[in-house]
């Protein structure tokens, strides 16, 4: 066939295509039987679209070419079908349902349509859209996926035959296979954008969620949190009150704080995503912190800053570490790199005491008060208000600093420049320790002394009984009478047992107890009589710092001396017992002297040991 004949035949075929569906139905041997869904938004009052009250009844409508029937299979539902094959109102009266012949023919030949709709509805990629091409595309994808699944099962009848979710597994595998080529091509295509999480995408994520922001993580130990209870807090307050009554907390120049922190020269990423308004985000850990350069600063409630004590791990004092420090650092070394009694006593004697006598009257008594063990993050002014901002600016300064990295030998020069604002310090990275220290004393309740501020450091999740003991009162917006009225009017709770149950739930919410925790405790008591108590290791009570202590008091000095003498006696006894059990060493036997080869063998001679 040449080109002209092909074009003419194509034109003739195109001319034979009917313009509408009526012409298709008018052709011989072409019939249509299908379900018609009535338009729920139409106001047509046609009787065939109305729901009949009689179950298993049928209403027919006839034309010269079509028959329309409305059948009621059950109350409240009508099925409407249109057929060009059936022109009579035939009904199967032999069955109880009395279905019309049109319905019977539909069930015999058109059940696959409903099955297809059901199967594609279980696993569909359809999305809400107002564009009919997209709706058609979704249908094509659903039907194609179902056809592929049927063909695959016919070819591989034993593939996951016992699993009820094998169709979902098949669709997942098909999806991965369809994406595999694009995923392999994506990393090597320069024009495609990078979909990895970077700083820009992270910032966009924070902008989308107004309730979260970047916060500085705060290290908190679970064991130490559980030890800070209401009783220990009240004991700590009583000791501070005794100092206040004796006149040690009257002026800001009298109150000093010596706390230690660690500075590292490596880059740390301690910022996390948290809810806005949170002052501290605990980042709990188990064990000890890593080794760093220990720097214990000392200051007063008036903002006065003394020389920094820099403690290194080692045996030598290096001169290079004190360069460009302007005599504002007290350098110390020991084997561990942690504070010990000797270094602490020398720093107090050579730096702190001379400054105290210069500010205050001579002859006054000085009391050294140790804060409760493990609670510095709550009760130390430096920890509460100063160290957070200092560490933030220090880490930021190290990231943008030019001229070489910060090492342990040059650490002190950078700290002095930022801490005391010497010549050439960068304003944006300088520490604001003086103002923060004043605020820290007020937040810790030390100056001016504030017992209520100290009581707030006991959290409900560490000691849920603080509300029952009256340590902290939670002010409710509604009185109990109003709550009872609401429960009676809105929920119909009038009996005493119901009101008591609601009251218990409210108290648990105020204490920070969740429903799951209450149920778990009740179940444990029911099954095991009482929940097993956790065994804890014995505490070091040498200084009895559970709620703080005055280490210069006579009782504490006598206790320390007695404990030191007891330890020395135990060590001496162990050493004596070890020396008595050690066997006496014998002198080694002398080895024979061998003559070189080639000479006549002689009698073996041995060296006699020298007489002592």
MOQUI-V57476 format. One record per pair of residues at least 24 apart in sequence whose C-alpha atoms are under 6 Angstrom apart, sorted by the first residue. I is the first residue (numbers start at 1). GAP is how many residues later the second one is. Records with the same first field share a line. If there is no record, write none. Layout:
I: GAP + GAP
This chain:
31: 53 + 54
32: 51 + 52
33: 49 + 50
34: 47 + 48
35: 45 + 46
36: 44 + 45
51: 27
56: 41
211: 64 + 65
212: 62 + 63 + 64
213: 60 + 61 + 62 + 63
214: 58 + 59
215: 56 + 57 + 59
216: 55
217: 53 + 54 + 64 + 65 + 66
218: 62 + 63 + 64 + 65
219: 63 + 64 + 65
220: 62 + 63 + 64
221: 63 + 64
224: 150
226: 236
229: 234
232: 315
236: 311
252: 49 + 50
253: 47 + 49
255: 45 + 46
256: 43 + 44
257: 41 + 42
258: 39 + 40
259: 37
260: 35 + 36
261: 33 + 34 + 35
262: 30 + 31 + 32 + 33
263: 29 + 30
264: 28
265: 141
301: 137
303: 131 + 135
312: 25
313: 24
321: 88 + 89
324: 89
325: 88 + 91
368: 182
369: 180 + 181
370: 178 + 179
371: 177
372: 173 + 174 + 175 + 176
373: 172 + 173
379: 65
381: 59 + 60
384: 56
385: 51 + 55
386: 47 + 50 + 51
390: 41
393: 36
460: 51
464: 47
